C-alpha cells in the first residue's frame, strides 16, 4: 500500500484508539468508584458492540464491588471477565441468542431490591443484540423486517423508532423492569447528534417516539405491504393503546445516563494525528448522514473545490445509509469509498478513506476502505461493482480494504480526505 494510503489508515487508527473504553470508563465511573459512596450491591448489565470491553474496564475499576454482571455483544472477547457473563449474539439482525440475552436480562431484573445499583453499558448494535419478539409474531418474521429496514435506506432514528415499538425491552422499557434498583447508563454514542433515545434503541432512557410514528416509517419505505400478521397486529394494538407505549420523558426518575464518548472525540484525535504528519487539518462535520452515494458527491465536490493550504486533511464523521438494489457484498463505508473514489478518479492528488470505528462494515470482515486514482488505475472497472452494491469484492481485488477486526468501541464512521498539492 502506497505511503499516502497508509497515512490515511494511521489517522483512522488513531481516531479509534482515542475512543477505547480505557480512555473514558474511569472518568465515567468516578463518582461510583469513590470511597465515600456507601456500599451497595452493584450489578453490571450491558448491550452493544463495545459492551464487553466496557465491562472489562468497569471490573478493573470497581473490582469486588460488583456483585454480578451480564452483557451481550457481537463477538466473544479474547479476555475473560471475572464477574460478568458474556452472551454473543448477531448483528445487524437479531438471532436466537439476542432473544436469550433479552430474557436473561429481564430475569436478572426481577431479583433487584431497593438500594441496588445497575450500571448499564450501552453502545451501538444493542438494537439487534438485545431483543425480544412481540406476542403473536415469530423470530423469523422479526428478522425479515429488520433485514428489510436495513436495505430500505431508512436512517438509524427511523429504524430504531420501529425496533423500539416491536419490543418490551427497548425505548426505556428495560429501565421500567429494573425497578426498584437505581440505573446509571454509560453510553458510547454511535448516532448523529448523540441522542440517547436512539443509541441502541435506548433500553434505559425515555423514548418520545410512538407506535404511530413507527407505522409512518414503515409506510414511508413501503414496508407495510406484506407485513407479517403478528407484527401488523402488534403495531395496530399499540396505536389503539392495547399494547403499552415505550417509556416516556418524565417517567424514569430512577434512571440517569452519561454520554461518555462520541464521534467528535474520534475526529479530534484524527485531526491531532494528521497535524502531526504535517497536514493542514479541518473537521467538516460529525453528523454526516444520508445515502452513501449522495454524500460521495458532496465530499468529492468539496475536495475538488478546495482552495486552502496544502497538504490538507479534511475530516468528517457520521453514518450513511445504503439503499440496496444489487446482490453484492459490502457495507456503507465501502460503498461510500468506492462511490467517492470513482468521482475523484481524475484527481490523483486526493486520497479518501471511510471506515467504521467498530471495525466491521456491514456483513463483512472489513472496517472500510481507502482509495485514490492510483488504486483505480490498477483495479477492475469499479462501476459494475457499485451497481451491484458489491464494494467488498472490488476492494478485495484492489487490496485496499481497511481491516482492523473488532475494535472494542463504536462511535459511527470516520472519513478522511487527504489532499496533496495538485
Legacy VTK file of the C-alpha trace (Angstrom):
# vtk DataFile Version 3.0
C-alpha trace
ASCII
DATASET POLYDATA
POINTS 422 float
0.000 0.000 0.000
1.480 3.365 -1.000
2.533 5.865 1.674
-0.429 8.237 1.423
-2.880 5.341 1.762
-1.006 4.205 4.865
-1.197 7.727 6.274
-4.975 7.739 5.896
-5.192 4.395 7.700
-2.917 5.646 10.502
-5.141 8.697 11.010
-8.195 6.434 11.250
-6.484 4.066 13.702
-5.523 6.995 15.940
-9.162 8.084 15.987
-10.267 4.598 17.059
-7.652 4.442 19.821
-8.994 7.675 21.334
-12.451 6.202 21.980
-11.421 2.909 23.558
-13.182 2.224 26.896
-9.932 2.568 28.850
-9.935 6.211 27.744
-13.321 7.088 29.263
-14.622 4.449 31.687
-12.661 5.618 34.745
-13.928 9.152 34.293
-17.486 7.913 33.815
-17.340 5.712 36.927
-15.500 8.198 39.113
-18.399 9.026 41.419
-19.417 5.390 41.813
-15.860 4.252 42.491
-15.184 6.992 45.054
-14.546 5.541 48.536
-17.133 7.774 50.221
-20.020 6.235 48.269
-21.963 3.974 50.668
-21.581 0.287 49.824
-24.401 -1.170 47.806
-24.936 -4.104 45.556
-23.679 -3.139 42.116
-24.699 -5.045 39.008
-23.256 -4.658 35.530
-25.573 -5.033 32.577
-24.853 -4.028 29.020
-25.524 -4.407 25.337
-23.680 -3.355 22.219
-20.530 -3.909 20.214
-18.411 -2.360 22.982
-20.278 -3.918 25.930
-17.599 -6.500 26.798
-14.684 -4.058 26.564
-16.601 -1.533 28.678
-17.337 -4.286 31.226
-13.645 -5.200 31.349
-12.726 -1.643 32.337
-15.599 -1.485 34.849
-14.337 -4.670 36.508
-10.807 -3.252 36.735
-12.128 -0.111 38.409
-14.880 -1.485 40.665
-13.467 -4.941 41.404
-15.321 -6.832 44.128
-17.909 -4.090 44.491
-19.620 -5.726 41.514
-21.991 -8.494 42.591
-22.518 -9.964 39.130
-22.945 -8.897 35.554
-24.358 -9.812 32.153
-23.542 -8.243 28.804
-24.405 -9.121 25.221
-22.077 -8.299 22.357
-21.364 -9.438 18.809
-18.148 -11.383 19.326
-16.502 -13.410 22.086
-13.634 -11.367 23.557
-10.141 -12.788 23.890
-10.052 -11.828 27.578
-12.008 -13.322 30.481
-14.353 -11.265 32.628
-14.359 -12.163 36.309
-17.819 -11.015 37.380
-19.687 -10.713 34.111
-21.267 -13.311 31.850
-20.916 -12.594 28.139
-23.539 -13.647 25.602
-22.666 -13.300 21.924
-25.475 -12.581 19.504
-25.964 -11.490 15.907
-25.740 -8.065 14.340
-27.327 -6.285 12.481
-30.205 -8.787 12.524
-31.127 -10.471 15.834
-30.812 -14.223 16.325
-31.861 -16.713 18.991
-29.039 -15.567 21.273
-30.385 -11.999 21.073
-33.701 -13.310 22.412
-31.937 -15.380 25.088
-29.988 -12.285 26.188
-33.176 -10.247 26.468
-34.871 -12.922 28.558
-31.800 -13.359 30.785
-31.608 -9.628 31.453
-35.286 -9.415 32.368
-34.840 -12.444 34.625
-31.977 -10.715 36.470
-34.073 -7.570 36.794
-36.814 -9.437 38.644
-34.494 -10.019 41.610
-33.331 -6.446 42.213
-34.038 -4.768 45.557
-34.221 -1.142 46.732
-30.668 0.171 47.163
-29.272 -1.930 44.318
-27.407 -0.079 41.587
-27.411 -1.225 37.966
-24.644 0.149 35.781
-25.816 -0.296 32.206
-23.145 -0.212 29.484
-24.720 0.828 26.189
-23.140 1.041 22.757
-24.219 0.774 19.143
-25.540 -2.562 17.961
-27.708 -3.099 21.024
-30.889 -2.869 18.937
-30.057 -6.223 17.352
-28.016 -7.840 20.114
-30.629 -7.380 22.839
-34.047 -8.319 21.521
-37.414 -9.897 22.134
-40.295 -10.913 19.899
-43.737 -9.261 20.007
-46.564 -11.502 21.142
-48.143 -13.187 18.146
-45.037 -12.836 15.962
-42.063 -15.129 15.343
-38.333 -14.518 15.418
-38.161 -15.234 11.689
-40.738 -12.520 10.991
-38.791 -10.063 13.141
-35.583 -10.931 11.281
-37.305 -10.441 7.941
-38.473 -6.961 8.927
-35.063 -5.966 10.371
-33.465 -7.039 7.086
-35.972 -5.045 5.068
-35.362 -1.941 7.177
-31.606 -2.257 6.693
-31.984 -2.384 2.918
-34.674 0.303 2.686
-32.478 3.370 3.114
-34.076 4.302 6.440
-31.752 6.185 8.788
-30.878 4.972 12.277
-33.509 7.126 14.010
-36.236 5.764 11.746
-35.094 2.157 12.071
-34.934 2.378 15.839
-38.361 4.002 16.056
-39.730 0.803 14.525
-37.463 -1.502 16.547
-38.487 0.131 19.850
-42.137 -0.494 19.106
-41.588 -4.177 18.413
-40.071 -4.761 21.843
-40.835 -4.762 25.563
-37.157 -4.000 26.341
-36.234 -1.073 24.097
-37.356 2.531 24.462
-36.808 2.729 28.228
-38.803 -0.401 28.964
-35.806 -2.248 30.408
-35.406 0.576 32.929
-39.022 0.015 33.956
-38.219 -3.636 34.585
-35.101 -2.755 36.603
-37.130 -1.015 39.303
-36.674 -0.713 42.282
-32.930 -0.556 41.518
-31.308 2.711 40.513
-29.859 2.762 36.994
-26.776 4.585 35.715
-26.223 4.165 31.967
-22.818 4.843 30.425
-23.253 5.455 26.713
-20.815 5.183 23.827
-22.614 7.136 21.106
-22.871 5.821 17.556
-25.596 8.136 16.227
-25.504 11.658 14.785
-26.487 14.159 17.458
-25.772 11.682 20.292
-29.493 11.257 21.099
-29.635 8.674 23.934
-33.145 7.638 22.882
-31.756 6.486 19.528
-28.458 4.869 20.591
-29.039 1.122 20.791
-32.806 1.858 20.836
-32.386 3.348 24.329
-33.382 0.462 26.627
-32.831 2.539 29.776
-33.753 6.071 28.637
-37.127 7.689 27.889
-38.462 7.475 24.342
-40.508 10.306 22.801
-41.474 8.280 19.689
-44.796 6.489 19.300
-46.429 3.493 17.627
-47.981 5.902 15.129
-44.541 7.202 14.171
-43.299 3.624 13.752
-46.167 2.986 11.327
-45.327 6.164 9.398
-41.739 4.938 8.943
-42.955 1.600 7.606
-45.271 3.390 5.184
-42.521 5.788 4.048
-40.295 2.903 2.978
-43.134 0.813 1.534
-42.787 -1.920 4.144
-46.416 -2.149 5.251
-47.448 -4.402 2.375
-46.719 -7.994 3.218
-46.022 -7.159 6.860
-46.386 -10.381 8.898
-49.776 -10.622 10.587
-48.328 -10.819 14.112
-46.194 -7.711 13.700
-49.003 -5.832 11.945
-51.420 -6.630 14.750
-48.895 -5.655 17.421
-48.404 -2.197 15.910
-52.166 -1.730 15.423
-52.727 -2.721 19.062
-50.080 -0.206 20.100
-51.712 2.599 18.128
-55.039 1.665 19.741
-53.490 1.716 23.222
-53.958 -2.009 23.808
-50.181 -2.584 23.933
-48.344 -0.214 26.313
-46.239 2.560 24.798
-42.493 2.847 25.385
-41.371 4.781 28.482
-41.977 8.486 28.012
-39.963 11.541 29.189
-40.507 12.171 32.902
-41.280 8.534 33.656
-37.830 7.141 34.556
-36.736 9.190 37.548
-34.643 6.275 38.847
-32.548 6.126 35.664
-29.828 8.595 34.645
-27.294 8.452 31.824
-23.983 9.853 30.643
-22.666 10.156 27.075
-19.078 9.106 27.804
-17.577 9.143 24.296
-18.652 10.116 20.803
-17.588 10.587 17.219
-16.388 14.126 17.982
-13.644 12.773 20.245
-12.530 10.412 17.474
-12.432 13.244 14.930
-10.401 15.468 17.250
-7.877 12.648 17.700
-7.744 12.133 13.930
-7.074 15.839 13.470
-4.285 15.686 16.033
-2.635 12.798 14.189
-2.966 14.482 10.787
-1.460 17.695 12.110
1.496 15.748 13.494
2.003 14.391 9.973
2.168 17.931 8.615
-1.356 18.278 7.249
-3.433 21.466 7.463
-6.486 19.945 9.089
-10.154 20.806 9.215
-13.087 18.902 10.752
-16.038 19.340 8.404
-18.814 17.684 10.418
-19.515 14.931 12.908
-23.043 14.408 11.628
-22.672 13.274 8.012
-25.782 11.332 7.070
-27.841 10.438 4.021
-27.416 7.986 1.177
-23.779 6.978 0.700
-23.681 7.958 -2.968
-25.194 11.379 -2.236
-22.563 12.028 0.420
-19.888 10.825 -2.010
-20.947 13.535 -4.463
-20.795 16.200 -1.754
-17.377 15.121 -0.485
-15.914 14.874 -3.976
-17.207 18.326 -4.889
-15.743 19.787 -1.707
-12.361 18.134 -2.252
-12.163 19.202 -5.908
-13.066 22.773 -4.962
-10.611 23.054 -2.073
-8.612 26.307 -2.092
-6.747 26.217 1.216
-3.132 25.400 2.090
-1.548 22.051 1.190
-1.141 19.304 2.185
-4.612 19.189 3.679
-6.664 16.738 5.686
-10.437 17.142 5.705
-12.296 15.016 8.251
-15.915 14.024 8.661
-17.825 11.649 10.877
-21.304 10.212 10.822
-23.222 7.313 9.394
-24.638 6.955 5.912
-27.309 4.636 4.590
-27.358 2.424 1.507
-30.459 1.523 -0.470
-29.519 -1.986 -1.546
-30.711 -2.934 -5.027
-27.904 -5.278 -6.100
-26.889 -8.739 -4.974
-23.307 -7.917 -3.979
-21.451 -7.783 -0.675
-20.435 -4.598 1.068
-21.191 -2.020 3.726
-21.902 1.689 3.890
-18.228 2.659 4.276
-17.016 0.549 1.373
-19.892 1.826 -0.775
-19.033 5.423 0.165
-15.337 4.895 -0.549
-16.000 3.326 -3.934
-18.511 5.991 -4.987
-16.215 8.822 -3.846
-13.156 7.268 -5.479
-14.975 6.956 -8.781
-15.788 10.678 -8.711
-12.153 11.511 -7.908
-10.518 9.213 -10.452
-9.151 12.199 -12.415
-7.739 13.882 -9.291
-4.549 11.928 -8.481
-3.688 14.284 -5.605
-6.700 13.202 -3.496
-6.982 10.102 -1.292
-10.184 9.086 0.506
-10.855 6.692 3.390
-14.107 5.746 5.066
-14.256 3.181 7.866
-16.379 2.181 10.840
-14.831 2.674 14.261
-16.248 -0.689 15.368
-14.066 -2.420 12.782
-16.970 -4.071 10.973
-18.694 -2.583 7.930
-21.944 -4.334 7.080
-21.828 -8.158 6.908
-18.112 -8.162 6.011
-14.698 -8.570 7.617
-13.591 -5.021 6.748
-13.958 -1.753 8.630
-13.995 0.148 5.344
-11.608 1.037 2.546
-9.151 3.601 1.209
-8.938 4.700 -2.414
-7.332 7.133 -4.851
-6.619 7.418 -8.564
-3.573 5.149 -8.402
-5.701 2.385 -6.841
-8.295 2.771 -9.598
-5.596 2.704 -12.284
-4.702 -0.907 -11.480
-8.072 -2.183 -10.216
-11.039 -3.566 -12.166
-13.678 -1.192 -13.538
-15.490 -0.033 -10.367
-18.839 0.764 -11.996
-20.264 -2.784 -12.198
-19.292 -3.341 -8.569
-21.044 -0.143 -7.484
-24.159 -1.010 -9.478
-24.398 -4.346 -7.663
-23.620 -2.926 -4.178
-20.552 -5.163 -4.359
-17.879 -2.869 -2.929
-16.308 -5.615 -0.795
-15.261 -7.642 -3.845
-13.865 -4.542 -5.552
-11.648 -3.617 -2.613
-10.626 -7.214 -2.056
-9.295 -7.228 -5.619
-7.759 -3.766 -5.229
-6.086 -4.737 -1.933
-7.035 -1.536 -0.094
-9.530 -2.710 2.487
-9.111 -1.310 5.990
-9.207 -4.393 8.208
-8.865 -3.971 11.971
-11.082 -6.723 13.326
-13.465 -5.908 16.198
-12.095 -2.779 17.870
-13.993 -2.857 21.174
-15.536 0.554 20.526
-18.187 2.099 18.277
-18.690 5.810 17.544
-20.005 5.718 13.964
-17.699 6.206 10.975
-14.646 8.325 10.232
-13.984 9.769 6.775
-10.575 11.094 5.767
-9.741 13.192 2.688
-6.004 13.751 2.135
-5.166 16.418 -0.437
-1.656 16.860 -1.766
-0.739 19.941 -3.820
-2.129 19.385 -7.345
LINES 1 423
422 0 1 2 3 4 5 6 7 8 9 10 11 12 13 14 15 16 17 18 19 20 21 22 23 24 25 26 27 28 29 30 31 32 33 34 35 36 37 38 39 40 41 42 43 44 45 46 47 48 49 50 51 52 53 54 55 56 57 58 59 60 61 62 63 64 65 66 67 68 69 70 71 72 73 74 75 76 77 78 79 80 81 82 83 84 85 86 87 88 89 90 91 92 93 94 95 96 97 98 99 100 101 102 103 104 105 106 107 108 109 110 111 112 113 114 115 116 117 118 119 120 121 122 123 124 125 126 127 128 129 130 131 132 133 134 135 136 137 138 139 140 141 142 143 144 145 146 147 148 149 150 151 152 153 154 155 156 157 158 159 160 161 162 163 164 165 166 167 168 169 170 171 172 173 174 175 176 177 178 179 180 181 182 183 184 185 186 187 188 189 190 191 192 193 194 195 196 197 198 199 200 201 202 203 204 205 206 207 208 209 210 211 212 213 214 215 216 217 218 219 220 221 222 223 224 225 226 227 228 229 230 231 232 233 234 235 236 237 238 239 240 241 242 243 244 245 246 247 248 249 250 251 252 253 254 255 256 257 258 259 260 261 262 263 264 265 266 267 268 269 270 271 272 273 274 275 276 277 278 279 280 281 282 283 284 285 286 287 288 289 290 291 292 293 294 295 296 297 298 299 300 301 302 303 304 305 306 307 308 309 310 311 312 313 314 315 316 317 318 319 320 321 322 323 324 325 326 327 328 329 330 331 332 333 334 335 336 337 338 339 340 341 342 343 344 345 346 347 348 349 350 351 352 353 354 355 356 357 358 359 360 361 362 363 364 365 366 367 368 369 370 371 372 373 374 375 376 377 378 379 380 381 382 383 384 385 386 387 388 389 390 391 392 393 394 395 396 397 398 399 400 401 402 403 404 405 406 407 408 409 410 411 412 413 414 415 416 417 418 419 420 421
